[in-house]
């Protein structure tokens, strides 16, 4: 079997790439399995017959974790995993708990993480901000500044539609700094508005020495949406807006010198959008990862 095909149905391990002076490392926390037909309800049976390579027992397998961004001695996270939980939803299951071990394998401690930039307020992205590790009295990042899209934070009550309870957000409310499009939150890291999945969903653009990486959160859940940006997930708050955003995002991911990071893209998280007929497809990064320190 093509190694890429195998990676489509397995969660990602620790993987490291560079973006100029920035070192970027995916930190696994766990995984999710989602019934594909329920997750992308507009996709037909004929569609699925032609895309079986993305499925394991009729489910998507997605990665869940955070992205460590390092610049010299400084470090931040983009998203903070799900935390030490197992949760069944109407369309699948979420499992977390490994992010702190992954962070240690990458050579960092929670105390060294100066900030956490959230793409949105769903629990599989802020888990370690409100949950403590077993046996610990408090969550591991209580010292860190937390960046959240300003619109997302203003309308945070909407996150309750996806299971986010007020007491979860209260655990890190005092740490929150709202951000707007273009705000620089770390050397070479700026906020990018990508609304639709949630009202203030935010991606982050990393730029250094002519290289660019776009961490686009849940604007895209599966790499097959690169070729089919019209397909919205059942969890998208505004399906039409999210589809419009995806069309534009795919073109950004096709720009020269640009690498994409899809947090839920199984083990094909890093890649590029490349031409394919009249559209684009995801070309996963084929590389030997830099070993975790």
Legacy VTK file of the C-alpha trace (Angstrom):
# vtk DataFile Version 3.0
C-alpha trace
ASCII
DATASET POLYDATA
POINTS 293 float
0.000 0.000 0.000
1.128 3.559 -0.717
2.458 4.991 2.577
0.340 8.101 2.028
-2.794 5.940 1.767
-1.938 4.332 5.099
-1.520 7.768 6.653
-5.048 8.793 5.608
-6.595 6.483 8.205
-4.134 6.847 11.085
-3.659 9.687 13.569
-0.459 11.693 13.303
2.576 11.124 15.530
4.893 13.939 16.576
6.089 15.644 13.396
8.342 18.671 13.029
8.784 21.107 10.145
10.609 24.406 9.832
9.272 27.745 8.650
12.258 30.034 8.334
13.444 30.739 11.876
10.367 29.070 13.367
10.331 25.419 14.410
6.851 23.907 14.257
5.963 20.609 15.933
2.658 18.771 16.011
1.969 17.442 19.521
-0.515 14.543 19.572
-3.106 14.542 22.339
-5.357 11.791 20.996
-7.687 11.081 18.121
-11.234 11.257 16.905
-13.255 8.846 14.818
-16.310 10.293 13.092
-18.969 8.651 10.981
-18.096 10.146 7.609
-21.620 10.184 6.203
-22.926 11.967 9.272
-19.974 14.370 9.357
-20.295 15.477 5.714
-24.053 15.078 5.217
-24.159 16.583 1.716
-21.822 13.937 0.268
-23.626 11.255 -1.738
-23.192 7.486 -1.626
-21.606 7.735 -5.063
-19.115 10.220 -3.644
-18.122 7.838 -0.869
-17.733 4.933 -3.253
-15.059 6.997 -4.983
-13.270 8.060 -1.780
-13.053 4.905 0.286
-9.334 5.426 0.919
-10.234 8.134 3.446
-12.334 5.795 5.577
-11.716 3.151 8.208
-14.939 1.231 8.923
-16.929 4.082 7.340
-15.285 6.617 9.663
-12.818 9.441 9.355
-9.842 9.066 11.659
-8.725 12.493 12.780
-5.803 13.750 14.817
-6.366 15.778 17.980
-3.573 17.828 19.517
-1.740 21.131 19.504
0.944 22.843 17.455
4.137 23.913 19.209
5.746 26.989 17.634
9.279 27.881 18.724
11.387 30.943 17.991
14.756 30.721 19.670
14.100 30.104 23.349
10.460 31.187 23.135
7.516 28.824 22.705
3.770 29.008 22.148
0.949 26.612 21.259
-1.746 26.828 18.635
-4.659 24.964 20.249
-4.385 22.846 23.367
-5.907 19.478 22.564
-8.868 17.807 24.261
-7.378 16.964 27.625
-7.538 13.716 29.615
-11.049 12.790 28.528
-13.043 10.376 26.387
-16.270 11.764 24.932
-18.881 10.205 22.674
-20.757 12.519 20.340
-23.673 11.846 18.040
-21.272 11.187 15.156
-18.196 9.678 16.798
-15.774 9.652 19.684
-13.006 11.944 20.955
-10.048 10.781 23.040
-7.304 12.920 24.544
-4.704 12.902 27.262
-1.268 12.647 25.607
-0.398 16.293 24.914
1.781 16.867 27.983
3.778 13.731 27.221
4.155 14.926 23.623
5.321 18.327 24.836
7.952 16.659 27.018
9.145 14.558 24.087
9.564 17.792 22.136
11.855 19.058 24.887
9.516 21.553 26.522
7.622 21.937 29.793
4.245 23.650 30.219
5.995 26.464 32.112
7.966 27.318 28.958
4.810 27.872 26.885
4.199 31.612 27.045
0.886 31.667 25.185
-1.827 29.519 23.647
-3.598 30.730 20.499
-7.009 29.120 20.057
-8.609 28.651 16.672
-12.049 28.466 18.298
-13.934 27.548 21.448
-14.657 23.862 20.908
-13.431 21.588 23.676
-11.074 19.527 21.509
-9.045 22.702 20.976
-8.851 24.152 24.505
-8.956 20.982 26.611
-5.733 21.457 28.581
-6.717 25.035 29.466
-9.526 23.855 31.706
-8.577 20.274 32.645
-5.758 19.314 34.996
-3.612 16.247 34.533
-4.580 13.362 36.834
-3.302 14.044 40.328
-2.585 17.729 39.639
-4.450 20.587 41.335
-4.796 22.888 38.321
-4.515 22.941 34.512
-0.951 23.126 33.152
-1.135 26.460 31.318
-2.677 28.781 33.921
0.290 31.147 33.497
-0.061 31.489 29.713
-1.723 34.247 27.772
-4.636 32.873 25.719
-5.405 34.414 22.336
-8.940 34.025 20.955
-10.601 35.671 17.967
-12.399 38.776 19.246
-15.716 37.851 17.628
-15.398 34.294 18.941
-14.918 35.600 22.470
-17.676 38.228 22.266
-20.162 35.557 21.185
-18.742 32.722 23.259
-22.220 31.703 24.414
-22.721 30.210 20.933
-20.113 27.556 21.735
-22.696 25.908 23.994
-24.262 24.512 20.811
-21.194 22.259 20.530
-21.015 21.290 24.189
-18.789 24.052 25.558
-20.093 24.935 29.009
-19.580 28.329 30.700
-17.616 26.758 33.550
-15.065 25.442 31.047
-14.363 28.914 29.695
-14.368 30.405 33.186
-11.256 28.358 33.966
-9.141 30.505 31.625
-11.247 33.648 31.148
-8.789 35.863 33.052
-6.007 34.814 30.645
-7.838 35.754 27.440
-6.589 38.421 25.040
-8.962 38.865 22.072
-7.282 39.190 18.663
-8.332 40.675 15.342
-7.302 39.851 11.785
-3.616 40.649 11.250
-2.634 40.952 14.914
0.883 39.633 15.577
0.841 37.396 18.655
4.367 35.905 18.508
7.366 36.604 16.269
6.173 35.856 12.729
2.693 34.663 13.793
-0.442 36.612 12.857
-4.174 35.975 13.217
-6.231 35.116 10.120
-10.037 35.363 10.226
-11.632 32.136 8.926
-15.258 32.323 10.133
-17.933 29.776 9.371
-17.131 26.727 11.443
-17.727 29.070 14.374
-18.618 32.738 14.385
-15.068 33.916 15.062
-12.992 30.948 13.965
-9.377 32.080 13.560
-6.400 30.606 11.763
-2.788 31.627 12.250
-0.246 32.511 9.565
3.415 31.857 10.316
5.914 33.739 8.125
9.701 33.777 8.302
12.435 34.232 5.689
10.056 33.917 2.747
8.383 30.769 4.046
4.747 30.621 5.095
2.648 28.147 7.057
-1.111 28.456 7.545
-2.609 26.690 10.572
-6.271 26.715 9.597
-7.925 24.877 12.472
-11.356 23.469 11.646
-11.930 25.521 8.505
-11.147 22.146 6.895
-11.628 18.870 8.767
-10.433 16.398 6.134
-7.912 16.640 3.336
-10.584 15.565 0.847
-12.253 18.962 1.376
-9.339 20.552 -0.485
-10.788 19.039 -3.658
-14.366 19.524 -2.418
-14.517 22.772 -0.425
-18.264 22.888 -1.032
-18.732 20.076 1.524
-19.445 21.508 4.958
-19.227 19.539 8.186
-22.293 18.963 10.312
-20.512 20.934 13.070
-20.130 24.076 10.929
-22.219 26.839 12.476
-22.696 28.577 9.113
-22.268 25.995 6.320
-22.504 28.488 3.447
-19.988 30.868 4.960
-17.605 28.061 5.849
-17.750 26.818 2.244
-16.957 30.304 0.934
-14.029 30.569 3.349
-12.729 27.143 2.291
-12.711 28.107 -1.387
-10.537 31.128 -0.620
-8.360 29.218 1.810
-7.592 26.505 -0.739
-6.228 29.166 -3.082
-4.045 30.552 -0.293
-2.715 27.050 0.348
-1.758 26.797 -3.322
0.494 29.872 -3.179
4.243 29.303 -3.714
6.220 28.831 -0.523
3.103 28.038 1.507
2.639 24.978 3.699
-0.688 24.128 5.290
-1.405 22.497 8.639
-4.744 20.747 9.090
-5.077 19.786 12.731
-7.611 16.982 12.103
-6.102 15.720 8.808
-5.185 12.262 10.143
-1.445 11.737 9.467
-1.379 14.073 6.462
-1.533 17.303 8.444
1.258 19.159 6.654
0.922 19.673 2.916
0.071 21.879 -0.032
-2.915 22.396 -2.316
-1.766 21.489 -5.836
-3.520 21.661 -9.233
-5.603 18.680 -10.296
-7.693 19.102 -13.415
-9.788 22.190 -12.822
-9.391 22.136 -9.058
-6.949 21.371 -6.260
-5.998 18.347 -4.194
-4.005 17.958 -1.010
-0.411 16.890 -1.490
0.834 15.675 1.902
4.356 16.559 2.885
6.665 13.625 2.190
9.570 14.085 4.521
11.534 12.428 7.272
10.457 14.391 10.334
13.104 16.112 12.389
13.389 13.885 15.484
11.807 15.295 18.610
14.497 16.502 20.989
LINES 1 294
293 0 1 2 3 4 5 6 7 8 9 10 11 12 13 14 15 16 17 18 19 20 21 22 23 24 25 26 27 28 29 30 31 32 33 34 35 36 37 38 39 40 41 42 43 44 45 46 47 48 49 50 51 52 53 54 55 56 57 58 59 60 61 62 63 64 65 66 67 68 69 70 71 72 73 74 75 76 77 78 79 80 81 82 83 84 85 86 87 88 89 90 91 92 93 94 95 96 97 98 99 100 101 102 103 104 105 106 107 108 109 110 111 112 113 114 115 116 117 118 119 120 121 122 123 124 125 126 127 128 129 130 131 132 133 134 135 136 137 138 139 140 141 142 143 144 145 146 147 148 149 150 151 152 153 154 155 156 157 158 159 160 161 162 163 164 165 166 167 168 169 170 171 172 173 174 175 176 177 178 179 180 181 182 183 184 185 186 187 188 189 190 191 192 193 194 195 196 197 198 199 200 201 202 203 204 205 206 207 208 209 210 211 212 213 214 215 216 217 218 219 220 221 222 223 224 225 226 227 228 229 230 231 232 233 234 235 236 237 238 239 240 241 242 243 244 245 246 247 248 249 250 251 252 253 254 255 256 257 258 259 260 261 262 263 264 265 266 267 268 269 270 271 272 273 274 275 276 277 278 279 280 281 282 283 284 285 286 287 288 289 290 291 292
